[in-house]
Structures are given as structure tokens and as C-alpha cells.
Amino acid sequence: MAGVLDAVDQRTQLVGQNRLELLLFRLDGSQIYGINVFKVKEVLQCPKLTELPQRNPVVRGIAHIRGGTISVMDMNAAIGNRPLDDIDNCFVIISEYNMAVQGFLVKSVEKIVNLNWANVHPPPKGAGKNNYLTAVTEVDSKIVEIIDVEKILSEISPVVEDISQDVLREETIQAASAQQLKVMIADDSSVARKQIKRCVEKLGVETEVFPDGAQALAHLKQIADEGHDINSQYCMLISDIEMPEMDGYTLTASIRDDPRLSNLYILLHTSLSGIFNQAMVEKVGANNFLAKFKPDKLAEVVQERIDSASQG
């Protein structure tokens, strides 16, 4: 895989085109899995791992790479299967999520494919609530499963979800509750949706959640078709960037292109923290960007928006 990620900076041209590139890999079997290339920093043969005492069984050890130390997690074990064997012949996908770098142990790495988000779909309803999929697609007539990495990380290393008391502003919370302000949330990760929902509702704001950009946009257009002012319905939209059917960039651009929706405040909230292109956020017209998941930061942005909506 040497050099396969060399052109990652050039891939920013995919932004706003509702496209993504997936790095395909296998675990213990024939099933193919995928991870967004934007989250991948490097792929390498599994280095020597140092085991840690009292470690989570999913964490196979730590590795010293490029002058730093990272945890290496067994992706197969993380989704509920048996740990991978013969790890000396396995690979590590080094990725960055939520402003942290980690490695995922996989059996083999296949190739990179370029796809349209419209061809990436939510998991089938029969998959159940406890599955580790965030989306599925098809490549070369084979099903590719995209794993909900945020769910894995939340189970292995839970993030702090409580808002600090000194961040909460009681007068803002009371104003939000009195005005029955509502926030729309669009995110394909069930874990992320719950985290954001809990955080926002602690601020006295009602929420309405959607699993992808296409459903969120359809809902907004329906409200507009019924003759309602969108800003009287929602004080803001909090949207992920990576979503099946329609990504957050395309959702934002589509909202800005519709005069009935164009004034809606949009916060892009994503785990794409390491190689994120701020210029692209400005290009599609988002109001703000925030890396997941920092409840205090999110609360501050939402409270500022509540204050602005209350004054408006």
C-alpha cells in the first residue's frame, strides 16, 4: 500500500460533489469492509506491539510509529468476533477520529474505490440496533460494510458527555425552553446522534434527528412547501459531514441554493478532524465547524445560537 495515500490532499476536490473514497479491507473472512480515506493517515504491516496490563481485550497493544505511540485495536474483536490471529502478517490502518490517532488491526487491505454517496445506503432494517454498521454499499458486485467506528471508540474509550456546569447559562436555557426552540440533527452514527441529542436537550432545546442528509433535506423542503418559515421551525441544523445518500457538504450547499431555506444556521459537526479543509466548509456556506465530540464546545455554540435567535 506504499504511496496509496500520497494524493490525499488532492482528494479535497471530492468535497461538495457528494463523493467519497473508501479504503477496502478484510477481517477474518471473505466480507469486505470500508473506511473513508479522509480518516486514514497511513497503512502499514503490523509493527511489534507492546501489551499493556489490564488493557481492554480489543486493544492488542501499543506501537511506536513515526516517533509517537498509538493504541492498536483489533477491528474484528471490536465488532464482536474472535480476535485476529497471526498478527505479524496483518496490517494496521492508522486513522484519526475526533482529534485522536489510533490504529486498527485488519487481516488484509484491498484497494481504494471512488463512490457517490448516493450509492451508499443505511444498514438494512433487519441488521438490528446493536450492529456495528453505519452504511453499506456495493463494489464489483460485492457488498461492502462501512463500520461505525465512533461506536467502537465510544465502547473502548468513552468520551465525557456531560456539559461542565460553568458552561451552562441558566437564562439561555430558560429562554430556549420558553420559546420551544428546536434543533435539527443529521448524523448517520447512532452513537453520535444520541450524544448530540442529549447535549442539546440539556440546553432546553427540543431536537429532531435524521440519519442522513437526504432525509434531512426532504424534511426541510416539505416544511417550506407547506408555506412555513424554516427559521420559525428550527434555530439551527447540526450536521455530520460523512453520511449515506447525501453528505453534509451537499446538504449544506442544497440548503443554500434554496431561497426558502438559505438562512438556516448550519453547524458542521464531524470526526474528520485531522485533514479537514476549512476552506471547503466556507465554500459550501456553512456558518460554523466543530470537531466531534466536545460537549462544552457544542454547548457554547448552541447557546450562542439560542441567544441570537431569542434576540431576532
C-alpha positions as CSV (number, residue, x, y, z in Angstrom):
1,M,0.0,0.0,0.0
2,A,3.0,2.3,-0.2
3,G,2.1,5.5,-1.8
4,V,-1.6,4.8,-1.9
5,L,-2.4,7.7,0.3
6,D,0.1,10.1,-1.2
7,A,-2.5,12.1,-3.1
8,V,-4.9,12.6,-0.1
9,D,-4.7,16.4,-0.4
10,Q,-5.9,16.2,-4.0
11,R,-9.0,14.3,-2.8
12,T,-10.4,17.5,-1.3
13,Q,-11.8,18.0,-4.8
14,L,-14.4,15.4,-3.9
15,V,-15.9,17.9,-1.4
16,G,-19.2,19.3,-2.5
17,Q,-19.6,16.6,-5.2
18,N,-21.3,14.1,-2.8
19,R,-18.5,11.6,-3.4
20,L,-16.1,9.7,-1.2
21,E,-13.2,7.3,-1.4
22,L,-13.2,4.1,0.6
23,L,-10.2,2.1,1.6
24,L,-11.4,-1.5,1.4
25,F,-10.1,-4.2,3.8
26,R,-10.9,-7.7,5.1
27,L,-11.0,-9.1,8.6
28,D,-11.4,-12.8,9.4
29,G,-13.3,-14.0,6.4
30,S,-14.5,-13.0,2.9
31,Q,-16.6,-10.0,3.9
32,I,-15.2,-6.7,2.6
33,Y,-15.3,-3.6,4.8
34,G,-14.6,0.1,4.1
35,I,-13.2,3.2,5.8
36,N,-13.2,6.7,4.5
37,V,-9.8,7.6,3.0
38,F,-10.0,11.1,4.6
39,K,-9.7,9.4,8.0
40,V,-6.7,7.3,7.1
41,K,-3.2,8.6,7.8
42,E,-1.2,5.6,6.9
43,V,-1.4,1.8,6.2
44,L,1.5,-0.5,7.2
45,Q,2.4,-4.0,8.1
46,C,1.6,-4.7,11.8
47,P,4.7,-3.5,13.8
48,K,5.8,-5.0,17.0
49,L,3.2,-4.5,19.7
50,T,3.7,-4.0,23.4
51,E,0.9,-5.4,25.5
52,L,-0.4,-3.3,28.3
53,P,-1.5,-4.6,31.7
54,Q,-5.3,-4.6,32.4
55,R,-5.9,-3.5,28.8
56,N,-9.3,-3.7,27.1
57,P,-9.2,-7.0,25.2
58,V,-9.9,-5.2,21.9
59,V,-6.7,-3.3,22.3
60,R,-3.9,-5.7,21.2
61,G,-1.2,-3.4,22.3
62,I,0.6,-0.1,21.6
63,A,3.0,0.6,18.8
64,H,5.8,3.2,18.4
65,I,5.3,4.8,14.9
66,R,6.9,7.9,13.5
67,G,8.1,9.0,16.9
68,G,4.7,8.6,18.5
69,T,2.8,5.9,20.5
70,I,-0.6,4.7,19.4
71,S,-3.1,2.1,20.6
72,V,-3.8,-0.7,18.1
73,M,-7.3,-2.1,18.2
74,D,-8.4,-5.4,16.8
75,M,-11.2,-4.4,14.4
76,N,-12.5,-8.0,14.2
77,A,-12.8,-8.3,18.0
78,A,-14.2,-4.8,18.2
79,I,-17.3,-5.8,16.2
80,G,-17.9,-8.9,18.4
81,N,-15.9,-11.6,16.6
82,R,-12.9,-13.5,17.7
83,P,-9.5,-11.7,17.7
84,L,-7.4,-11.9,14.6
85,D,-4.6,-14.4,14.7
86,D,-1.1,-14.3,13.1
87,I,-1.0,-10.6,13.6
88,D,2.6,-10.4,12.3
89,N,1.1,-10.9,8.8
90,C,-1.8,-8.4,9.5
91,F,-2.0,-4.7,8.7
92,V,-2.6,-1.6,10.7
93,I,-4.8,1.2,9.4
94,I,-3.7,4.3,11.2
95,S,-6.6,6.8,11.4
96,E,-7.7,10.0,13.0
97,Y,-11.1,10.3,14.6
98,N,-12.3,13.0,17.0
99,M,-8.8,14.6,17.2
100,A,-7.1,11.4,18.3
101,V,-4.9,9.0,16.4
102,Q,-5.4,5.2,16.7
103,G,-4.6,2.1,14.8
104,F,-7.0,-0.6,13.6
105,L,-5.7,-4.1,13.1
106,V,-7.1,-5.8,9.9
107,K,-6.3,-9.0,8.1
108,S,-5.6,-7.5,4.7
109,V,-6.0,-4.3,2.8
110,E,-7.5,-4.4,-0.7
111,K,-7.7,-1.1,-2.7
112,I,-9.3,2.4,-2.8
113,V,-12.5,3.0,-4.6
114,N,-14.3,6.2,-5.6
115,L,-18.0,6.2,-4.9
116,N,-21.0,8.5,-5.0
117,W,-22.6,8.9,-1.5
118,A,-26.0,8.3,-3.3
119,N,-24.8,4.7,-3.7
120,V,-24.0,4.3,0.0
121,H,-27.1,3.3,2.0
122,P,-28.0,2.9,5.7
123,P,-27.8,-0.6,7.1
124,P,-30.8,-2.8,6.3
125,K,-33.5,-2.6,9.0
126,G,-33.1,-6.3,9.8
127,A,-29.5,-5.6,10.9
128,G,-30.7,-4.7,14.4
129,K,-29.9,-1.8,16.7
130,N,-26.7,-3.4,18.1
131,N,-24.9,-3.9,14.8
132,Y,-21.6,-2.0,14.1
133,L,-22.6,-0.8,10.6
134,T,-23.1,2.8,9.7
135,A,-23.7,2.2,6.0
136,V,-23.4,-0.4,3.2
137,T,-22.6,-0.2,-0.5
138,E,-21.7,-2.4,-3.4
139,V,-18.3,-2.7,-5.2
140,D,-17.7,-5.2,-8.0
141,S,-21.0,-6.9,-7.2
142,K,-19.9,-7.5,-3.6
143,I,-21.5,-5.9,-0.5
144,V,-19.1,-3.6,1.4
145,E,-19.9,-2.9,5.0
146,I,-18.8,0.5,6.5
147,I,-18.2,0.1,10.2
148,D,-19.4,2.7,12.7
149,V,-16.0,3.5,14.2
150,E,-17.5,6.1,16.5
151,K,-19.5,3.3,18.2
152,I,-16.4,1.2,18.6
153,L,-14.4,4.1,20.1
154,S,-17.2,5.0,22.4
155,E,-17.2,1.5,23.8
156,I,-13.4,1.1,24.2
157,S,-12.7,4.7,25.4
158,P,-15.9,6.5,26.3
159,V,-15.8,10.3,25.9
160,V,-17.1,12.7,28.5
161,E,-20.6,13.5,27.6
162,D,-21.6,15.9,30.4
163,I,-21.6,19.6,30.0
164,S,-19.5,21.5,32.6
165,Q,-21.6,23.5,35.0
166,D,-19.7,26.7,34.4
167,V,-20.6,26.5,30.7
168,L,-24.3,26.3,31.2
169,R,-26.2,29.6,31.2
170,E,-29.4,29.3,33.1
171,E,-31.0,32.4,31.5
172,T,-30.3,31.0,28.0
173,I,-31.7,27.6,28.9
174,Q,-34.9,29.2,30.3
175,A,-35.3,31.4,27.1
176,A,-34.9,28.3,24.9
177,S,-37.4,26.3,26.8
178,A,-39.9,29.2,26.9
179,Q,-39.7,29.7,23.2
180,Q,-39.7,26.0,22.5
181,L,-36.7,26.3,20.2
182,K,-35.9,23.3,18.1
183,V,-32.6,22.0,16.6
184,M,-32.4,19.6,13.7
185,I,-29.6,16.9,13.9
186,A,-28.4,14.9,10.9
187,D,-25.9,12.1,11.6
188,D,-25.5,8.5,10.4
189,S,-23.9,7.3,13.6
190,S,-26.5,6.2,16.2
191,V,-23.9,6.9,18.9
192,A,-23.2,10.4,17.6
193,R,-26.9,11.2,17.3
194,K,-27.6,10.2,20.9
195,Q,-24.6,12.2,22.1
196,I,-25.6,15.4,20.3
197,K,-29.3,15.0,21.2
198,R,-28.5,14.6,25.0
199,C,-26.2,17.6,24.9
200,V,-28.6,19.9,23.1
201,E,-31.6,18.9,25.1
202,K,-29.8,19.8,28.3
203,L,-29.9,23.4,27.0
204,G,-33.7,23.4,27.0
205,V,-34.0,22.9,23.2
206,E,-36.1,20.2,21.5
207,T,-34.4,18.1,18.8
208,E,-35.4,16.2,15.7
209,V,-32.9,13.7,14.3
210,F,-32.3,12.3,10.9
211,P,-29.8,9.5,9.8
212,D,-28.6,11.2,6.6
213,G,-28.6,14.4,4.6
214,A,-31.2,13.3,2.1
215,Q,-33.9,12.7,4.7
216,A,-33.0,16.0,6.4
217,L,-33.2,18.0,3.2
218,A,-36.5,16.3,2.2
219,H,-38.0,17.3,5.6
220,L,-36.8,20.9,5.2
221,K,-38.3,21.2,1.7
222,Q,-41.6,19.7,2.9
223,I,-41.8,22.4,5.6
224,A,-41.1,25.0,3.0
225,D,-43.6,23.5,0.6
226,E,-46.3,23.8,3.3
227,G,-45.6,27.6,3.5
228,H,-43.7,27.6,6.8
229,D,-40.7,29.8,7.6
230,I,-37.9,27.4,8.2
231,N,-36.4,29.7,10.9
232,S,-39.6,29.6,12.9
233,Q,-39.3,25.8,12.9
234,Y,-35.5,25.4,13.7
235,C,-33.0,27.7,15.1
236,M,-30.1,25.6,13.6
237,L,-29.0,22.4,11.9
238,I,-26.2,20.3,13.3
239,S,-24.9,18.1,10.6
240,D,-22.3,15.4,10.2
241,I,-20.2,15.5,7.0
242,E,-20.0,11.8,6.2
243,M,-23.5,10.4,5.7
244,P,-25.0,7.9,3.2
245,E,-27.3,9.1,0.4
246,M,-26.2,12.7,0.9
247,D,-23.2,14.1,2.7
248,G,-23.1,17.2,4.9
249,Y,-21.3,19.3,2.3
250,T,-24.0,18.6,-0.3
251,L,-26.8,19.0,2.2
252,T,-25.4,22.5,3.1
253,A,-25.0,23.5,-0.5
254,S,-28.5,22.4,-1.3
255,I,-29.9,24.4,1.6
256,R,-28.1,27.5,0.5
257,D,-29.3,27.0,-3.1
258,D,-33.0,27.0,-2.0
259,P,-34.1,30.6,-1.2
260,R,-36.7,29.3,1.2
261,L,-34.1,27.5,3.3
262,S,-30.9,29.6,2.7
263,N,-31.0,31.5,6.0
264,L,-30.9,28.4,8.2
265,Y,-27.9,28.4,10.5
266,I,-25.7,25.3,9.8
267,L,-23.1,23.8,12.1
268,L,-21.0,21.1,10.5
269,H,-20.0,18.7,13.3
270,T,-17.6,15.9,12.3
271,S,-14.9,13.4,13.3
272,L,-12.9,14.5,10.2
273,S,-10.6,16.5,12.4
274,G,-7.0,15.8,11.2
275,I,-7.2,16.6,7.5
276,F,-10.2,18.8,7.4
277,N,-10.3,21.6,4.9
278,Q,-11.8,24.8,6.4
279,A,-11.9,26.4,3.0
280,M,-14.4,23.8,1.8
281,V,-16.7,24.5,4.7
282,E,-16.7,28.1,3.7
283,K,-17.2,27.1,0.1
284,V,-20.5,25.3,0.7
285,G,-21.7,28.1,3.0
286,A,-21.8,26.5,6.5
287,N,-21.9,29.0,9.4
288,N,-19.5,27.1,11.7
289,F,-17.5,23.9,12.1
290,L,-16.8,21.9,15.2
291,A,-14.9,18.7,15.6
292,K,-16.6,15.8,17.5
293,F,-17.3,15.3,20.3
294,K,-16.6,18.1,22.8
295,P,-19.9,18.7,24.8
296,D,-18.7,22.0,26.3
297,K,-17.7,23.4,22.8
298,L,-21.0,22.2,21.3
299,A,-23.0,23.7,24.2
300,E,-21.3,27.1,23.8
301,V,-22.1,27.2,20.0
302,V,-25.7,26.2,20.6
303,Q,-26.2,28.7,23.4
304,E,-24.8,31.4,21.3
305,R,-27.3,30.5,18.6
306,I,-30.1,30.4,21.2
307,D,-29.2,33.9,22.3
308,S,-29.1,35.1,18.7
309,A,-32.5,33.5,17.9
310,S,-34.1,34.9,21.0
311,Q,-32.9,38.4,20.1
312,G,-34.0,38.0,16.5
